[in-house]
């Protein structure tokens, strides 16, 4: 197994705390939080598998292609659960269906599983960041309690930070792949740092009281 900077391991295992809290409070949680717990377990599994299979480039590559599809399904499902309007639920469900169709077409044509995944990953990040931002705007406008005690606020904020923050890295994947391992680790430190912030915000969200938003 390749040796990684310590920040890598902190980033990966920072998901353990919110996952553990989510499991502990499972019976009291809303549907979106249960989906989020499952998503955290999925991310932790993929991160560990990616490190394990790093020497098999093709397995890791195919795994990451699938990751962005499944991630989009998880996150948009959470965003759909947070909608109060039936119209908005249908709108985001349509966005999700459109992305899944686009992803399937891309893998069968111009972005196969044995190539880079920059386009589908970039579009996914844009879609998720904008969807979370729009939903956060609604949550702020319709709040009936202290904003900072609403789990939806912290979860949506974490989505905006992680997906907007990693957008440039994903879009420049075709260029970054030619860099040395040391340079890649330096660039990836941005991604690892954003994951730590994401997991901290998600942890706060899990600790919020489960009351009506």
C-alpha positions in Angstrom: 0.0 0.0 0.0 1.3 3.5 -0.9 2.3 5.8 2.0 0.2 8.9 2.2 0.5 12.1 4.2 -1.0 12.1 7.7 -3.6 14.6 6.5 -5.0 11.8 4.2 -5.7 9.5 7.2 -7.2 12.3 9.3 -9.5 13.2 6.3 -10.7 9.6 5.8 -11.2 8.7 9.5 -12.8 12.1 10.3 -15.9 10.5 8.9 -15.9 7.9 11.7 -17.2 10.4 14.4 -20.3 11.6 12.5 -21.0 8.1 11.4 -20.8 6.8 14.9 -23.1 9.5 16.2 -25.5 8.9 13.4 -25.6 5.2 14.2 -26.1 5.9 17.9 -29.0 8.2 17.2 -30.5 6.2 14.3 -33.9 5.5 15.9 -34.5 9.2 16.5 -33.3 10.5 13.2 -35.3 11.8 10.2 -35.1 10.1 6.8 -32.5 12.5 5.4 -30.1 11.9 8.3 -30.4 8.1 7.9 -29.5 8.5 4.2 -26.6 10.7 5.3 -25.3 8.0 7.7 -25.4 5.5 4.9 -23.6 7.9 2.6 -20.8 8.4 5.2 -20.4 4.6 5.4 -20.2 4.4 1.6 -17.6 7.2 1.5 -15.5 5.6 4.2 -15.6 2.2 2.4 -14.6 3.8 -1.0 -11.7 5.7 0.6 -10.3 2.6 2.2 -10.8 0.5 -1.0 -9.1 3.3 -3.1 -6.1 3.2 -0.9 -6.0 -0.6 -0.9 -6.3 -0.9 -4.7 -4.1 2.1 -5.5 -1.6 -0.2 -7.3 -4.3 -1.5 -9.6 -5.0 1.7 -11.5 -8.0 0.4 -13.5 -9.9 -0.9 -10.5 -9.4 2.4 -8.7 -10.4 4.4 -11.8 -13.6 2.4 -12.3 -14.4 2.7 -8.6 -14.2 6.5 -8.8 -16.4 6.6 -11.9 -19.1 4.7 -9.9 -18.5 6.8 -6.8 -19.6 10.0 -8.4 -22.8 8.5 -9.7 -23.7 6.9 -6.3 -22.7 10.0 -4.4 -25.0 12.2 -6.6 -27.9 9.8 -5.9 -27.3 9.9 -2.1 -26.9 13.7 -1.9 -29.8 14.6 -4.1 -32.0 12.1 -2.2 -31.1 14.0 1.0 -31.9 17.3 -0.7 -35.2 16.0 -1.9 -36.1 14.9 1.7 -35.4 18.5 2.9 -37.9 20.1 0.5 -41.2 21.2 1.9 -42.7 21.8 -1.5 -44.0 18.9 -3.6 -43.1 20.9 -6.7 -39.5 21.2 -5.5 -39.3 17.5 -4.7 -40.4 16.6 -8.2 -37.9 19.2 -9.7 -34.9 17.7 -7.9 -36.1 14.1 -8.6 -36.1 15.2 -12.3 -32.5 16.6 -11.9 -31.4 13.3 -10.4 -33.0 11.2 -13.2 -31.4 13.5 -15.8 -28.0 13.2 -14.3 -28.2 9.4 -14.1 -29.2 9.3 -17.8 -26.3 11.6 -18.7 -23.9 9.5 -16.7 -24.9 6.3 -18.4 -24.6 7.9 -21.9 -21.2 9.4 -21.0 -19.9 6.0 -19.9 -21.1 4.3 -23.0 -19.7 7.0 -25.3 -17.2 9.8 -24.6 -16.2 9.1 -21.0 -15.8 5.3 -20.5 -14.8 3.6 -17.2 -11.2 3.2 -18.4 -10.7 6.9 -18.9 -10.8 10.0 -16.7 -14.1 11.1 -15.1 -13.6 14.9 -15.0 -16.8 15.9 -16.9 -19.3 13.8 -15.1 -17.7 14.5 -11.8 -17.6 18.3 -12.5 -21.2 18.4 -13.5 -22.2 16.4 -10.5 -20.4 18.8 -8.2 -22.0 21.8 -9.9 -25.4 20.2 -9.6 -25.0 19.3 -5.9 -23.5 22.7 -4.9 -26.3 24.6 -6.7 -29.0 22.3 -5.3 -27.7 22.6 -1.8 -27.4 26.4 -2.1 -30.9 26.8 -3.4 -32.3 24.6 -0.6 -30.3 26.4 2.1 -31.8 29.7 0.8 -35.3 28.2 1.3 -34.4 26.8 4.8 -33.0 30.2 5.9 -36.2 32.0 4.6 -38.6 29.5 6.2 -36.9 28.8 9.5 -39.1 28.5 12.5 -36.3 28.0 15.0 -32.8 29.2 15.6 -30.9 28.6 12.4 -27.8 27.2 14.1 -29.9 24.5 15.8 -31.4 23.2 12.6 -29.6 20.1 11.3 -30.6 21.0 7.7 -28.5 24.2 7.9 -25.3 22.4 8.8 -25.8 19.6 6.4 -26.5 21.9 3.4 -23.6 24.2 4.4 -21.3 21.2 4.4 -22.6 20.2 0.9 -21.9 23.7 -0.5 -18.4 23.8 0.9 -17.3 20.3 -0.2 -18.8 20.4 -3.7 -18.0 24.0 -4.5 -14.5 23.7 -3.0 -13.5 20.6 -5.0 -15.0 21.8 -8.3 -11.7 23.3 -9.7 -9.7 20.1 -8.7 -12.2 17.9 -10.6 -12.4 20.1 -13.7 -8.5 20.2 -13.9 -8.1 16.4 -13.5 -6.8 16.0 -17.1 -3.9 18.4 -16.3 -3.2 17.3 -12.7 -2.9 13.6 -13.7 0.4 14.5 -15.3 1.9 16.0 -12.2 4.4 14.2 -9.9 3.1 12.3 -6.9 4.4 15.0 -4.5 2.6 17.7 -6.4 -0.6 15.7 -6.5 -0.4 15.2 -2.8 0.0 19.0 -2.4 -3.1 19.7 -4.5 -5.1 16.9 -2.9 -4.4 18.4 0.5 -7.1 20.9 -0.4 -9.6 18.1 -1.0 -8.6 16.3 2.3 -8.9 19.6 4.3 -12.4 20.2 2.8 -13.4 16.7 3.8 -12.4 17.3 7.4 -14.5 20.5 7.4 -17.4 18.6 5.8 -17.3 15.9 8.5 -17.1 18.5 11.3 -20.2 20.3 10.0 -22.0 17.1 9.5 -21.2 16.1 13.1 -22.7 19.4 14.3 -25.8 18.6 12.2 -26.2 15.2 13.8 -26.0 16.7 17.3 -28.8 19.2 16.6 -32.1 18.4 18.2 -34.5 16.5 16.0 -37.3 19.0 15.9 -39.5 20.4 13.1 -37.5 22.7 10.8 
